[in-house]
Amino acid sequence: MLRREFLCALGGGCGLVIAGQRTAAAPSSTDRANIPSPAWSRLSSLDRGFNIPGWIGVEDDRAPAPDVLKRLRDVGFSAVRLPVDPFDLVAPTGDRIVGQVVAAAHVLQQLGYSVTLDMHCGAEMLSLFDTEPALARIYVEHAWELLLEEAVSLPDAMTFFELLNEPPMVAADWHNFGAALATQVRRRSAHHTLLWGPALYQAMWQLDDALPPEDPNIIIAVHYYEPMSFTHQGADWAGTSLGPLENVPFPGQAGDRALTALKSQLQRDGNAEAIDLLERDFQVPWTAERMQQSFIEASQWGSRHNRPIVLNEFGAYGSATEPDDRAGWIRAVREAAEGAGIAWTYWELDGGFGFLQDRSDPGSFDPDLLSALLDR
């Protein structure tokens, strides 16, 4: 059961922010360039990172082994993104979750990692956004109130607050709600850097429609999983057009033997949806050069708007992908980000996209993926 006792605050009792009722109090865009901001100087602290889902909010202790975290730091990683489900924070056991978040941040920061606390909706919260979006937004606001009670004490230069991962709403609604969340967090924390990304998919190609709050101490967080027919092939949980895919190549183009054979099989299976996806994705060849251009354009957007950018999710699912192609795609994305001056954080440590088989075993790394990420 969720915490509902705070709903009385809708009458003004606890000062929660209601989306659309006020916007972020921040300098105008004309003044922003003249205001010193640590956002640009802190961008490097977010570079060479990885996500650790499943550590926070689970009943069983799934914390990575200390030796794993230490080895990853030693080989060159310097940032960790910790997804935190707001649904867990507003549950009756939310106090325990807050303590778990702060304890994990302390462990990581003692090893020299920066830490992003990422408000990251799980299935129940996403369902609530579909059925009761106003209530879902209140839960997110309350989750931040609870988390900040302790997280605000974490060091400014090493701790980042991501307002909401892949905001499940249209861009206009997110512009209002994101500004309200930024105002809410700023009331408790004047100096931590905030992370904000475009609505729905948080994709780089959505940057032109993005309107972040005026707060100057914000880093724009984007994701990259292009093309989906490559990065999510074999992911049966991702839909009928992606689950049946296998051996989609990278680099790739429409006439490739592997794609032709796959489309023939899909035709025999009657899966027109998957064929349509492949044809859309490979109308133009997917190459490292194409990726580089996308990242250059994102970097140019950041320069125009005076906004640093972090790519804090990218990855390729491993179940049906040729290992060399998967490593090649990861390397191509990482090099494109670095070449464009964009910090990066890989999704994920372990699991279907991961580069580690067992988070308790420092010897279970995939050496090819580690090399693709760190040139080692």
Salt bridges, closest charged atoms under 4 A:
ASP47 OD2 - ARG48 NH1 3.59
GLU59 OE2 - ARG96 NH2 3.87
ASP74 OD2 - LYS70 NZ 3.00
ASP95 OD1 - ARG3 NH2 3.22
ASP118 OD2 - ARG81 NH2 3.26
ASP118 OD2 - HIS120 ND1 2.58
GLU145 OE2 - ARG187 NH2 3.86
GLU145 OE1 - ARG188 NH1 3.72
ASP156 OD1 - HIS192 NE2 3.41
GLU162 OE1 - ARG81 NE 2.82
GLU166 OE2 - HIS223 ND1 2.93
ASP173 OD2 - ARG137 NH2 3.56
GLU214 OE1 - ARG32 NH1 3.30
ASP215 OD2 - ARG186 NE 2.60
GLU313 OE2 - ARG81 NH1 2.93
GLU313 OE1 - HIS223 ND1 3.72
GLU338 OE1 - ARG334 NH1 3.06
ASP350 OD2 - ARG359 NE 2.70
ASP375 OD1 - ARG331 NH1 2.55
ASP375 OD1 - ARG334 NH2 3.08
